[in-house]
Amino acid sequence: MLRPPPVHQARGNVPLGFPLFLPVFLPFFISVMIFVPCIAADGDATAPPQPRIQSTLDRETIRTFKLGQYDEVIRILHDHISEDKKPSRELLRLACISHIELGHPEEAAKLYMRLIPSGQPEDVPLLKQLALGQIMSRVRDPQEHIRIAAYTALADLDGAGVPAILEDGMLDSSALVRARAAEAIGKSGGASRSDALKRALRDEAPGVRIAAITALGDAKVNDISARLTDIARIDEGPESIFALAGLFKLGRTDVLIDITNAATLPNPEVRMAALGTLGKLRRPSSLAILSQAVYDPEPSVRAFAAGALGDYGSSEGVAALTHAISDDHPRVRGIAAVSLGRLGIRDTRSLLQPLLRDPVEQVKASAIEGLLRLGEATPLFVAADLLRHPDPSVRGATAQALSATSNPRVLSLLDSLLRDQQPLPRLLAARSLGKTGLPSAIPLLKTGLTDTDPTVRIAAAGSVLRLLNKKKEKFPSSSKG
């Protein structure tokens, strides 16, 4: 079993200005730069084989490994290498697992690269264990942003196979971590069995309460109905909207009128929450409200309306989105472009093409994503130019856009970004490679497991697991060709 390090006791604070419902609608963007030791060089590949010594050494290593003496297994490997001998595959494999068990996934990744050289088939069980170990070793990291990255990766995996850690995340000092853990529990299908989620309905942080409401509502946990009714009656902010949405999912269809009315209330955050909720509920009566909201005086509300139209998924939203892609505010234009792509109507390509020449690079990136969703490959040339932009946020936004396609041509673009000098583009490239659904991305992601930044390593590990968990796939060799 993996053994996470001791719990970090320091109390984290939610950043000022953090929107209450951010964990529900927007992704986390995390980056940090740290230094780690250089990767050790391989042993002498020309050393003559020594089958008798290797066999004896392997038997000793296997016996030591079975006793759980993982430090001793690693010592055996180091002593063997120091004698200028080439370690056997069995010794390398057991040492790799030992590093994982001891919470040293970075060292394990180096050994895995030696165990499975380029061009060799992946050891899928070991690579899964290594990738999960990379994430699990960071769930109690002293640094908040690293714990957030770890629970974000677990949420992206739908919480598969790690329910105990997800419950543990509900006790974290960081409200952002608790919110991500609540989301991951919901995605894992464990919300109905989670007492921690029910307790989170009274969490001190509104964002955590909202994440818990959403997860429990999606799971149709009926015994929270009274609590949701109280929140909807007492709260005057976005939380009340999510409580109403939870009640709707539990069968209270009468609350839809309250959510609809909230879309025109004076508080812009309440309007945003209502519009987002109406988009996800996809009720026929909501389309007119969403379409009208793209004319709201607040740019943030117009952006939410454009995103909600993408969630709603109806071709009848094209007219409103056509207006939104001409909005004065770049964020509105960008979200509208992505939503047009999500509708999947190929005839809208002519609407998105002009945005590839937008004066704001982030809007260009959104247009790339929209067009890729519609099956267009020509935006990849624009993407290649944006990946050379001096602003790392532009490079990161472009990486995120490239996740919208499974066209193998995106692999070389994202691979180049994995070597970016800034961690944010590398992190988003690693996450995007997993979202492409291309098993041939795994050899690229393996290099991310040894990145100098822990959040990039976590993102790469999450993407590796995401791709390895795809059923009935034949995984290629480690060759990049």
C-alpha positions in Angstrom: 0.0 0.0 0.0 1.2 3.6 -0.6 2.0 5.5 2.5 1.3 9.2 2.2 3.5 11.5 4.4 2.1 13.0 7.7 -0.8 15.4 7.5 0.1 19.1 7.1 -1.5 21.0 10.0 -1.1 24.6 8.9 -4.4 26.4 8.1 -4.7 27.7 4.6 -6.7 30.7 3.6 -9.0 31.2 0.6 -7.5 33.8 -1.7 -9.2 37.2 -1.7 -11.7 37.6 -4.5 -12.1 33.9 -5.0 -15.5 33.4 -6.6 -17.7 31.2 -4.5 -18.7 28.8 -7.3 -15.3 28.6 -9.0 -14.8 24.9 -8.1 -17.9 24.0 -10.0 -17.5 25.9 -13.3 -13.8 26.8 -13.8 -10.6 24.7 -13.9 -7.7 25.4 -11.6 -4.5 26.8 -13.1 -1.6 26.0 -10.9 2.1 26.5 -11.4 5.4 26.7 -9.4 9.1 26.3 -10.1 11.3 24.1 -8.0 14.6 22.3 -8.4 15.3 18.5 -8.2 18.5 16.5 -8.7 19.5 15.6 -12.2 18.5 12.3 -13.7 21.1 9.6 -13.0 23.0 8.3 -16.1 22.4 4.7 -17.2 24.9 2.0 -16.3 27.4 0.7 -18.8 25.3 -1.0 -21.5 28.4 -2.8 -22.8 29.2 -4.6 -19.6 29.4 -8.4 -20.1 26.4 -10.4 -18.7 26.9 -12.3 -15.5 24.0 -14.7 -15.4 25.1 -16.6 -12.2 25.7 -13.5 -10.1 22.5 -11.9 -11.5 20.5 -14.9 -10.6 21.8 -15.0 -7.1 21.3 -11.3 -6.7 17.8 -11.5 -8.0 16.9 -14.2 -5.5 18.3 -12.1 -2.7 16.4 -9.0 -3.9 13.1 -10.9 -4.2 13.4 -12.3 -0.7 14.2 -8.8 0.7 11.3 -7.2 -1.3 8.8 -9.8 0.0 9.9 -8.9 3.6 9.0 -5.3 2.9 12.5 -4.1 3.3 12.3 -1.5 0.5 15.3 0.5 1.6 17.4 -2.6 1.5 16.2 -3.3 -2.1 17.4 0.1 -3.1 20.7 -0.3 -1.4 21.3 -3.6 -3.3 20.7 -1.8 -6.5 23.0 1.1 -5.7 25.7 -1.3 -4.5 25.4 -3.3 -7.7 25.6 -0.2 -9.9 28.6 1.2 -8.0 30.4 -2.0 -9.0 29.9 -1.0 -12.6 27.5 -3.9 -13.2 24.4 -3.7 -15.3 21.4 -4.4 -13.1 18.9 -7.1 -14.2 15.3 -6.1 -15.2 14.0 -7.9 -12.1 16.3 -5.8 -9.9 15.3 -2.6 -11.6 11.6 -3.4 -11.4 11.7 -4.3 -7.7 13.8 -1.1 -6.9 11.3 0.9 -8.9 8.4 -0.5 -6.8 10.3 0.0 -3.6 10.8 3.7 -4.4 7.1 4.0 -5.0 6.3 2.3 -1.7 8.7 4.6 0.1 7.1 7.7 -1.4 9.9 8.5 -3.9 8.1 8.5 -7.2 10.6 10.8 -8.9 13.4 8.2 -8.3 11.0 5.5 -9.4 10.4 7.3 -12.7 14.1 7.4 -13.4 14.4 3.7 -12.9 11.3 3.1 -15.0 12.9 5.0 -17.9 15.9 2.6 -17.6 13.7 -0.5 -17.3 11.6 0.4 -20.3 13.9 2.1 -22.9 12.5 4.0 -25.8 11.0 1.6 -28.4 10.0 -1.1 -25.8 6.4 -2.0 -24.8 5.2 -0.3 -21.6 4.9 -2.3 -18.4 1.3 -1.2 -17.9 0.8 -2.4 -14.3 4.0 -0.8 -13.1 3.4 2.4 -15.0 0.0 2.7 -13.4 1.5 2.1 -10.0 4.2 4.7 -10.7 1.7 7.3 -11.9 -0.7 6.9 -9.0 2.3 7.0 -6.6 3.3 10.3 -8.1 -0.1 11.8 -7.2 -0.6 10.0 -3.9 2.8 11.1 -2.6 1.6 14.8 -2.8 -1.9 14.7 -1.3 -0.5 15.9 2.0 2.3 18.1 0.7 3.1 21.1 2.9 2.4 23.4 0.0 -1.2 24.1 -0.7 -1.0 24.5 -4.5 0.7 21.1 -4.8 -2.1 19.5 -2.8 -4.6 21.3 -5.0 -2.9 19.9 -8.1 -3.0 16.3 -6.6 -6.7 16.4 -5.8 -7.4 18.1 -9.2 -5.7 15.0 -10.9 -7.8 12.7 -8.7 -10.9 14.5 -9.7 -10.0 14.2 -13.4 -9.7 10.5 -12.9 -13.2 10.3 -11.5 -11.7 9.2 -8.2 -11.2 5.6 -9.4 -9.6 3.4 -6.8 -8.7 6.0 -4.2 -11.9 6.7 -2.1 -10.1 6.7 1.2 -7.8 9.5 0.1 -10.7 11.5 -1.3 -12.4 11.3 2.1 -9.2 12.4 3.7 -9.1 15.4 1.5 -12.4 16.6 3.1 -10.3 17.3 6.2 -7.6 19.3 4.5 -6.8 22.8 5.8 -7.3 24.3 2.3 -10.8 25.1 1.2 -9.7 24.7 -2.4 -8.5 21.2 -1.7 -11.7 20.3 0.2 -13.7 21.5 -2.8 -11.7 19.5 -5.3 -12.0 16.4 -3.0 -15.8 16.9 -2.8 -15.9 17.1 -6.6 -13.8 13.9 -6.9 -16.0 12.0 -4.5 -19.0 12.9 -6.6 -17.3 11.8 -9.9 -16.2 8.5 -8.3 -19.8 7.5 -7.6 -19.2 7.5 -3.9 -21.3 10.5 -2.9 -24.2 8.5 -1.6 -21.9 6.7 0.8 -19.9 9.7 1.9 -20.5 11.0 5.4 -17.8 13.6 4.8 -19.7 15.1 1.9 -22.8 15.5 4.1 -20.7 17.1 6.8 -19.4 19.5 4.2 -22.8 21.0 3.8 -21.9 22.9 6.9 -18.3 23.7 5.9 -17.0 27.1 6.8 -16.1 27.8 3.1 -19.0 28.5 0.7 -17.1 27.0 -2.2 -16.8 23.7 -0.4 -20.5 23.7 0.5 -21.4 24.3 -3.1 -19.2 21.5 -4.3 -20.8 19.1 -1.7 -24.3 20.3 -2.7 -23.5 19.6 -6.4 -22.0 16.1 -5.7 -24.9 15.0 -3.4 -27.5 16.4 -5.7 -26.1 14.6 -8.7 -26.1 11.4 -6.7 -29.8 12.1 -5.7 -29.1 11.7 -2.0 -32.6 12.4 -0.7 -31.8 12.8 3.0 -30.2 16.2 2.3 -33.4 17.7 1.1 -34.2 19.5 4.4 -30.7 21.0 4.5 -30.9 22.2 0.9 -34.3 23.8 1.7 -32.8 25.7 4.6 -29.9 27.0 2.4 -32.3 28.0 -0.4 -34.5 29.9 2.1 -31.7 31.7 4.1 -28.8 32.3 1.7 -29.0 35.3 -0.6 -26.0 34.5 -2.8 -24.9 31.8 -5.3 -25.2 29.1 -2.7 -29.0 29.3 -2.7 -29.0 28.7 -6.5 -27.0 25.5 -6.1 -29.3 24.4 -3.3 -32.3 24.9 -5.5 -30.5 23.0 -8.3 -29.9 20.1 -5.8 -33.6 20.1 -4.9 -34.6 20.0 -8.6 -32.4 16.9 -9.0 -34.2 15.4 -6.1 -37.5 15.8 -7.8 -38.6 19.3 -6.7 -39.4 20.6 -10.2 -41.3 23.5 -8.7 -38.0 25.2 -7.8 -37.1 25.7 -11.5 -39.1 29.0 -11.5 -37.0 30.3 -8.6 -33.8 29.5 -10.5 -35.1 31.1 -13.6 -36.1 34.3 -11.8 -32.7 34.5 -10.2 -31.2 34.9 -13.7 -32.4 38.5 -13.6 -31.6 39.5 -10.0 -29.4 42.5 -9.3 -26.5 40.5 -7.9 -24.3 39.5 -10.9 -22.8 36.4 -9.0 -26.4 35.1 -8.5 -27.2 35.7 -12.1 -24.1 33.8 -13.2 -24.9 30.9 -10.9 -28.5 30.8 -12.2 -27.4 30.9 -15.8 -24.8 28.2 -15.3 -27.4 26.0 -13.5 -30.0 26.5 -16.2 -27.5 25.5 -18.9 -26.6 22.2 -17.1 -30.3 21.4 -16.3 -31.2 21.8 -20.1 -34.9 22.6 -19.6 -36.7 23.7 -22.7 -38.0 26.8 -21.0 -34.5 28.0 -20.2 -33.2 28.6 -23.7 -34.8 32.0 -24.0 -33.4 33.2 -20.7 -29.9 32.0 -21.7 -30.1 33.7 -25.1 -31.2 37.0 -23.6 -28.4 36.9 -21.1 -25.7 37.4 -23.7 -27.0 41.1 -23.7 -26.4 41.5 -19.9 -24.6 44.7 -18.9 -22.0 42.7 -17.0 -19.3 41.1 -19.1 -18.8 38.3 -16.6 -22.5 37.5 -16.8 -22.5 37.5 -20.6 -19.5 35.1 -20.5 -21.4 32.7 -18.2 -24.4 32.9 -20.5 -22.2 32.0 -23.5 -20.8 29.1 -21.6 -24.2 28.0 -20.4 -25.4 27.9 -24.1 -22.6 25.5 -24.8 -23.7 23.3 -21.9 -27.3 23.5 -23.1 -26.2 22.0 -26.4 -29.0 23.2 -28.7 -28.6 24.4 -32.2 -31.2 27.1 -31.3 -28.4 28.8 -29.3 -26.4 29.6 -32.4 -28.0 33.0 -32.9 -27.2 34.2 -29.4 -23.6 32.8 -29.7 -23.2 34.5 -33.0 -23.9 37.8 -31.2 -21.6 36.9 -28.4 -18.5 36.2 -30.6 -18.7 39.9 -31.6 -18.8 41.1 -28.0 -16.5 43.9 -27.0 -15.1 41.9 -24.1 -12.5 39.2 -25.1 -13.6 36.8 -22.5 -17.1 36.7 -23.8 -15.8 36.2 -27.4 -13.6 33.4 -26.3 -16.1 31.4 -24.3 -18.7 31.9 -27.1 -16.2 30.5 -29.6 -15.7 27.3 -27.5 -19.5 26.9 -27.0 -20.0 27.1 -30.8 -17.6 24.3 -31.2 -19.3 22.3 -28.5 -22.6 22.5 -30.3 -20.9 20.4 -33.1 -22.6 22.2 -36.0 -20.1 22.3 -38.8 -21.9 25.1 -40.6 -20.7 27.4 -37.9 -17.1 27.1 -38.9 -17.4 30.3 -41.0 -18.4 32.1 -37.8 -15.3 31.0 -36.0 -12.7 31.5 -38.8 -12.5 35.3 -38.4 -11.6 34.9 -34.7 -8.3 33.3 -35.7 -7.3 36.9 -36.5 -8.7 38.4 -33.3 -6.3 41.0 -31.7 -6.4 39.1 -28.4 -4.4 35.9 -28.4 -6.5 34.1 -25.8 -9.5 34.6 -28.1 -7.5 33.1 -31.0 -6.8 30.1 -28.7 -10.5 29.7 -28.0 -11.3 29.9 -31.7 -8.7 27.1 -32.3 -10.5 25.0 -29.7 -13.9 25.7 -31.3 -12.8 24.8 -34.8 -10.9 21.7 -33.6 -14.2 20.5 -32.0 -15.8 20.9 -35.4 -13.2 18.6 -37.0 -11.1 21.4 -38.6 -7.3 20.7 -38.8 -6.2 24.1 -40.3 -6.2 25.9 -36.9 -3.2 23.8 -36.0 -1.0 26.1 -38.0 -2.2 29.1 -36.0 -1.7 27.0 -32.8 1.9 26.4 -33.8 2.5 30.2 -34.0 0.8 30.8 -30.6 3.0 28.2 -29.0 5.9 30.5 -29.7 4.3 33.6 -28.1 6.4 35.2 -25.4 3.5 35.3 -22.9 3.3 31.9 -21.1 -0.4 32.3 -20.4 -1.0 32.4 -24.2 1.1 29.3 -24.7 -0.9 27.6 -21.9 -4.3 28.7 -23.3 -3.2 27.2 -26.7 -2.2 23.9 -25.0 -5.6 23.8 -23.4 -7.3 24.4 -26.8 -5.4 21.5 -28.4 -7.0 19.0 -25.9 -10.2 19.4 -27.9 -9.1 17.0 -30.7 -7.7 13.5 -31.1 -5.9 14.4 -34.2 -2.4 12.8 -33.8 -0.8 16.0 -35.2 -1.4 17.7 -31.9 1.1 15.4 -30.2 4.2 17.1 -31.6 2.9 20.5 -30.7 2.1 19.5 -27.1 5.4 17.6 -26.9 7.3 20.8 -27.7 5.4 22.6 -24.9 6.4 20.0 -22.4 9.9 21.5 -22.7 8.7 25.0 -22.2 10.8 27.2 -19.8 7.8 28.1 -17.7 5.8 25.5 -15.7 2.3 26.7 -16.5 2.5 25.8 -20.3 4.1 22.5 -19.3 1.4 21.7 -16.8 -1.4 22.5 -19.3 0.3 20.6 -22.0 0.6 17.5 -19.7 -3.1 17.8 -18.9 -4.1 18.3 -22.5 -2.2 15.2 -23.6 -4.4 13.1 -21.4 -7.6 14.7 -22.7 -6.7 13.9 -26.3 -7.4 10.2 -25.6 -4.4 9.2 -27.7 -2.5 6.3 -26.2 0.5 7.4 -28.3 0.8 10.3 -25.9 2.0 8.1 -23.1 5.7 8.1 -24.2 5.6 11.9 -24.2 4.0 12.0 -20.8 6.6 9.7 -19.3 9.1 12.5 -19.6 6.7 14.7 -17.6 7.0 12.3 -14.7 10.6 13.6 -14.2 9.8 17.3 -14.7 11.4 19.8 -12.3 8.0 21.1 -11.2 5.9 18.9 -8.9 2.6 20.2 -10.3 3.7 19.2 -13.9 4.7 15.7 -12.6 1.3 15.4 -11.0 -0.5 16.5 -14.2 1.6 14.1 -16.3 0.8 11.2 -13.9 -2.9 12.0 -14.0 -2.9 12.0 -17.8 -0.9 8.7 -17.9 -3.5 7.1 -15.7 -6.3 8.6 -17.7 -5.0 7.0 -20.9 -4.0 3.7 -19.3 -7.5 3.4 -17.9 -9.0 3.5 -21.4 -10.4 0.0 -22.0 -9.6 -2.3 -24.9 -6.8 -0.1 -26.1 -3.5 -1.5 -27.5 -0.7 0.6 -26.1 2.2 1.4 -28.3 5.9 1.2 -27.5 7.8 4.0 -25.9 9.1 5.3 -29.3 8.1 8.8 -30.2 8.0 8.0 -33.8 
